[in-house]
Amino acid sequence: MTEKILLVDDEKGIRTVLGITLADYGYEVLTASSGGEALTTFRNQKPAIVLTDIKMPGMDGIQVLRKIKEESPDTQVIMITGHGDLELAIQSLKCDATDFITKPINDDALEIALKRANEKIFFKGKMKEYTENLERLVAEKTKELLATERLATVGQTVAGLAHAIKNVVSGLKGGAFVLEKGIQLDNQKYLMEGWEMIKGNLGKIGNMTLDLLNYSKERVPEYQRCDLNQPAREVFDLMVREARRRGVTLGKNLDEQLSEGWLDPDGIHRCILNLVSNAIDACTDISCVHGKGEVTIKTRKADGWAVVYEVVDNGCGMDTETRSKIFEQFFSTKGSRGTGLGLMITKKIIAEHGGKISCESQKGKGTRFIFRLPEKENPSDTEIC
């Protein structure tokens, strides 16, 4: 519950009666009899909620609303109107009033308006907390990234990271907007959609943190002797239901004649998972309209290599210019939905294995990612998986 509330009305009787009701709700009630007095009290006391009459002599409620919103956009302002003041009430909502209630004031309507105001304060506080934590995380990870020799072009890296963070923040703001609409309209569907959007973007923050940590530190693969089909099989089992849910057929074509080999199974699993996730996205893109989406994971043997992994899709594909940039730092074809970290991490893990990755793609006809891992002689300090 917000502790302080400012009640503004030129009628003493209304201030007295309504003040008692608000005090019963647990508020510390501040009062003002005019717009000028209201602004002075607001600047001195900083209440989070203001309840003001629209029609007052001198400075009216709309002017008070505008002044308060100029100085403190997060302050919640509830307007008190007469039955004939509907146009003024609508005008106040356009000026970002939280809600309006009509005279004579009904206790239930007042309680609902105050509940909405407090919910908006709560969610805006959460958003501010998430944003501040995100900004702190950006500062920390940027410092780590700048400390590595790998990041030769400092300006490009910082700009790319800022772009990735901006995309996530935009998603959080979008979720907050839908959530606020749900509060305003008392619409459970909007409330759930907004909260799911926020949770999804919080998940992106967590994944991005792990990606940044993985990218910023030198890492030696943790080699184990494995069935070379194992990472591909595990990714297929993990993603087949998600692909089906999104209307995409996920298949596998694994060379069962492959022998065991040495690799870091967790790292290679991550690479295949990144490529399959991107391929499913490409098949569900709104511009992909040429038929049912299909993604296939393949493995095979090749001369000079222990194993070749392929992820093939019939999605929207890429033009030559886009294809030339996909492994650049923070580049993403997904707009605000992507961070540009997935293929960076994939290329890094494959390079740490001494392998190579390439891409074949044509706009409107799909994409094929191919990566090859070299034969390894029994590396030291390994385990059988």
C-alpha positions in Angstrom: 0.0 0.0 0.0 1.2 3.5 -0.9 1.7 5.5 2.3 0.8 9.0 1.1 -2.1 10.2 -1.0 -2.8 13.8 -2.0 -6.6 14.8 -2.1 -7.4 18.0 -4.0 -10.9 19.5 -4.0 -12.2 23.0 -3.4 -15.1 21.8 -1.3 -14.2 21.3 2.3 -16.9 18.8 3.0 -15.7 16.5 0.3 -12.1 16.8 1.6 -13.3 15.9 5.1 -15.5 12.9 4.2 -13.2 11.5 1.5 -10.2 12.1 3.7 -11.7 9.9 6.4 -12.4 7.1 3.9 -8.8 7.2 2.6 -7.4 7.2 6.1 -9.5 4.1 6.9 -7.8 2.5 3.8 -4.5 3.1 5.5 -3.2 6.2 3.7 -1.6 9.2 5.2 -3.9 11.8 3.6 -2.6 15.2 2.4 -5.2 17.8 1.3 -5.2 20.9 -0.8 -8.1 23.2 -1.7 -6.7 24.5 -5.0 -4.5 23.6 -7.9 -1.7 25.9 -6.7 -1.8 24.5 -3.2 -1.8 21.0 -4.6 1.4 21.5 -6.6 3.2 23.0 -3.6 2.2 20.1 -1.4 3.1 17.6 -4.1 6.6 19.0 -4.6 7.2 19.0 -0.8 5.7 15.6 0.1 6.0 13.6 -3.2 2.9 11.3 -2.8 2.7 8.5 -5.3 -1.0 8.9 -5.8 -3.0 12.1 -6.3 -6.8 12.3 -6.2 -8.1 15.5 -7.7 -11.4 17.1 -8.7 -11.5 18.2 -12.4 -13.5 21.4 -12.0 -12.0 23.9 -9.6 -11.7 27.7 -9.7 -8.3 29.0 -11.0 -6.1 26.0 -11.9 -8.4 23.1 -12.7 -7.8 19.4 -12.3 -6.6 18.9 -15.9 -3.9 21.6 -15.4 -2.9 19.9 -12.1 -2.6 16.6 -13.9 -0.4 18.0 -16.7 1.9 19.7 -14.2 2.3 16.6 -12.1 3.0 14.4 -15.1 5.6 16.8 -16.4 7.5 16.7 -13.1 6.8 13.0 -12.1 5.5 10.8 -15.0 5.2 7.8 -12.6 2.8 9.5 -10.2 -0.7 8.0 -10.5 -3.4 10.6 -10.8 -7.1 9.7 -10.3 -9.7 12.3 -11.5 -12.9 13.1 -9.7 -15.7 14.2 -12.1 -19.3 15.2 -12.1 -21.9 13.2 -14.1 -21.8 15.8 -16.9 -18.1 15.9 -17.2 -17.5 12.9 -19.4 -15.6 14.8 -22.1 -13.3 16.2 -19.4 -12.8 12.7 -18.0 -11.8 11.4 -21.5 -9.5 14.4 -21.9 -7.8 13.5 -18.6 -7.2 9.9 -19.7 -5.5 11.2 -22.9 -3.2 13.2 -20.5 -2.3 9.9 -18.8 -4.6 10.0 -15.8 -4.8 6.6 -14.2 -8.6 6.5 -13.8 -11.6 8.7 -13.1 -14.5 8.3 -10.6 -17.8 10.2 -10.6 -19.5 12.2 -7.8 -21.2 11.2 -5.6 -18.2 8.9 -4.9 -19.0 5.2 -4.6 -16.7 3.4 -2.1 -16.4 0.4 -4.4 -15.4 2.5 -7.4 -12.9 4.4 -5.3 -11.4 1.1 -4.0 -11.1 -0.3 -7.6 -9.4 2.9 -8.8 -6.9 2.9 -5.9 -6.2 -0.8 -6.5 -5.3 -0.1 -10.2 -3.1 2.8 -9.2 -1.2 0.7 -6.7 -0.9 -2.2 -9.2 0.6 0.3 -11.7 3.0 1.6 -9.1 4.0 -2.0 -8.2 4.7 -3.1 -11.8 6.5 0.1 -12.7 8.7 -0.4 -9.6 9.4 -3.9 -10.8 10.2 -2.7 -14.3 12.6 -0.1 -12.9 14.3 -2.7 -10.8 14.7 -5.1 -13.8 16.0 -2.2 -15.9 18.5 -1.1 -13.3 19.7 -4.7 -12.8 20.0 -5.0 -16.6 22.0 -1.8 -16.9 24.3 -2.9 -14.1 24.8 -6.3 -15.8 25.6 -4.5 -19.1 28.2 -2.4 -17.3 29.8 -5.4 -15.7 29.8 -7.6 -18.9 31.0 -4.7 -21.0 34.0 -4.2 -18.7 34.8 -8.0 -18.9 34.4 -7.9 -22.7 36.7 -4.9 -23.0 39.3 -6.7 -21.0 39.7 -9.5 -23.5 42.2 -9.3 -26.4 39.5 -11.0 -28.6 37.6 -7.7 -28.8 39.9 -5.7 -30.9 37.2 -3.3 -32.1 36.0 -1.9 -28.9 33.4 0.5 -30.3 31.8 -2.1 -32.5 31.5 -4.5 -29.5 29.9 -1.9 -27.2 27.5 -0.8 -29.9 26.5 -4.3 -30.6 26.0 -5.1 -26.9 24.0 -1.9 -26.4 21.8 -2.9 -29.4 21.2 -6.4 -27.9 20.3 -4.9 -24.5 18.0 -2.4 -26.2 16.1 -5.2 -27.9 15.4 -6.9 -24.5 14.5 -3.6 -22.8 12.0 -2.9 -25.7 10.5 -6.3 -25.0 10.1 -5.6 -21.3 8.5 -2.2 -22.1 6.1 -3.9 -24.5 5.1 -6.4 -21.9 4.7 -3.6 -19.3 2.4 -1.8 -21.7 0.2 -4.8 -22.3 0.2 -5.4 -18.5 -0.9 -1.8 -17.8 -3.7 -2.1 -20.3 -4.8 -5.2 -18.5 -4.9 -3.3 -15.2 -6.7 -0.4 -16.7 -9.3 -2.5 -18.5 -9.4 -5.2 -15.7 -8.7 -7.7 -18.5 -7.2 -11.0 -17.3 -6.1 -12.0 -20.9 -4.0 -8.8 -21.2 -2.6 -9.3 -17.7 -1.4 -12.8 -18.5 -0.1 -11.8 -22.0 1.8 -8.9 -20.5 3.3 -11.0 -17.7 4.3 -13.8 -20.1 6.1 -11.2 -22.3 8.0 -9.9 -19.3 8.9 -13.4 -18.2 10.1 -14.3 -21.7 12.4 -11.3 -21.8 13.7 -12.0 -18.3 14.6 -15.4 -19.7 16.4 -13.7 -22.5 18.4 -11.7 -20.0 19.5 -14.9 -18.2 20.5 -16.6 -21.4 22.3 -13.5 -22.6 24.3 -13.4 -19.4 25.4 -17.0 -19.8 26.3 -16.3 -23.5 28.3 -13.3 -22.5 30.2 -15.2 -19.8 30.9 -18.1 -22.3 32.1 -15.7 -25.0 34.2 -13.5 -22.7 36.4 -16.2 -21.3 38.9 -18.6 -22.8 37.7 -22.1 -22.7 39.2 -25.5 -23.4 36.7 -28.1 -24.6 36.0 -30.8 -22.0 36.7 -33.8 -24.3 34.9 -37.1 -23.7 34.8 -40.2 -25.9 31.3 -40.3 -27.2 28.8 -41.6 -29.7 29.2 -38.8 -32.3 25.4 -38.9 -33.0 24.6 -38.4 -29.3 24.4 -34.5 -29.3 22.3 -34.5 -32.4 20.0 -37.2 -31.0 19.6 -35.3 -27.7 18.7 -32.0 -29.5 16.2 -33.8 -31.7 14.5 -35.3 -28.6 14.5 -31.9 -26.8 13.1 -29.8 -29.7 10.7 -32.1 -31.6 7.7 -31.2 -29.5 8.5 -27.4 -29.6 8.8 -27.6 -33.4 5.5 -29.5 -33.7 3.8 -26.8 -31.5 5.0 -24.2 -33.9 3.8 -26.1 -37.0 7.3 -27.2 -38.1 8.4 -30.8 -38.8 11.7 -31.7 -37.2 13.4 -34.7 -38.6 16.8 -36.5 -38.2 19.0 -38.4 -40.7 21.9 -39.7 -38.6 24.7 -41.9 -40.0 24.6 -44.9 -37.7 27.9 -46.1 -39.1 29.7 -43.3 -37.3 32.3 -44.5 -34.8 32.9 -43.0 -31.4 35.0 -39.9 -31.3 36.4 -37.3 -28.9 34.4 -34.1 -28.4 32.9 -31.9 -25.7 29.3 -33.2 -25.8 27.8 -30.2 -23.9 29.5 -27.7 -26.2 28.5 -29.5 -29.4 24.9 -30.0 -28.0 24.8 -26.2 -27.5 25.9 -25.6 -31.1 23.3 -27.9 -32.7 20.6 -26.5 -30.4 21.4 -22.9 -31.5 21.2 -23.9 -35.1 18.0 -25.9 -34.8 16.3 -23.1 -32.8 17.3 -20.6 -35.5 16.0 -23.0 -38.2 12.6 -23.3 -36.5 12.4 -19.6 -36.2 13.2 -19.2 -39.9 10.4 -21.7 -40.7 7.8 -19.8 -38.6 8.8 -16.3 -39.9 5.7 -14.5 -41.3 7.6 -14.1 -44.6 7.9 -17.9 -45.0 4.8 -18.7 -46.9 5.9 -21.4 -49.4 4.7 -24.4 -47.5 5.0 -26.4 -44.2 8.2 -25.7 -42.4 10.8 -28.6 -42.3 14.0 -28.8 -40.3 16.4 -31.8 -40.5 19.4 -32.6 -38.4 22.0 -34.7 -40.2 25.3 -36.4 -39.4 27.9 -38.0 -41.7 31.5 -39.0 -42.1 33.8 -37.1 -44.4 37.4 -37.6 -45.4 39.8 -35.8 -43.0 37.0 -35.1 -40.4 35.7 -37.1 -37.5 32.1 -36.0 -38.1 30.1 -33.5 -40.1 26.9 -32.1 -38.6 24.2 -30.3 -40.7 21.1 -28.4 -39.9 18.9 -27.9 -43.0 15.6 -25.9 -43.2 13.2 -24.8 -45.9 12.5 -21.5 -44.1 12.7 -17.9 -45.3 16.5 -18.1 -46.2 18.9 -15.2 -46.4 20.3 -13.0 -49.2 24.0 -12.7 -49.9 24.5 -9.6 -47.8 22.8 -11.0 -44.7 24.6 -14.4 -45.1 28.0 -12.5 -45.1 27.2 -11.0 -41.7 25.7 -13.8 -39.7 28.9 -14.6 -37.7 29.6 -11.0 -36.9 29.5 -9.8 -33.3 25.9 -9.2 -32.2 24.4 -9.4 -35.7 20.9 -10.9 -35.7 18.3 -11.5 -38.5 15.5 -11.6 -35.9 15.3 -7.9 -35.1 14.2 -7.2 -31.6 13.6 -11.0 -31.0 17.3 -11.8 -31.2 20.5 -10.9 -29.4 23.1 -11.8 -32.1 24.9 -14.0 -29.6 23.8 -17.5 -30.6 25.9 -17.9 -33.8 28.9 -16.1 -32.1 28.9 -18.7 -29.4 28.4 -21.5 -31.9 31.3 -20.4 -34.0 33.5 -20.0 -30.9 32.8 -23.5 -29.6 33.5 -25.1 -33.0 36.7 -23.1 -33.3 37.8 -24.3 -29.9 37.4 -27.8 -31.2 39.5 -27.0 -34.2 36.5 -27.3 -36.5 34.9 -25.2 -39.2 31.4 -23.9 -39.8 29.8 -22.7 -43.1 26.4 -21.6 -44.3 24.5 -22.1 -47.6 21.3 -20.1 -48.0 19.1 -18.6 -50.6 16.3 -16.0 -50.0 12.9 -17.8 -49.9 14.4 -21.3 -50.3 15.9 -22.2 -47.0 19.3 -22.5 -45.2 21.9 -25.2 -44.6 24.5 -24.9 -41.7 27.4 -27.3 -41.9 30.1 -27.8 -39.3 33.0 -30.2 -39.3 35.0 -31.5 -36.3 38.5 -33.0 -36.7 39.7 -36.3 -35.6 41.2 -36.2 -32.1 43.8 -38.4 -30.6 42.9 -39.5 -27.0 43.2 -36.0 -25.3 44.4 -36.1 -21.7 42.2 -35.7 -18.7 39.1 -37.0 -20.3 36.2 -39.2 -19.4 34.1 -41.7 -21.2 30.5 -40.4 -21.6 
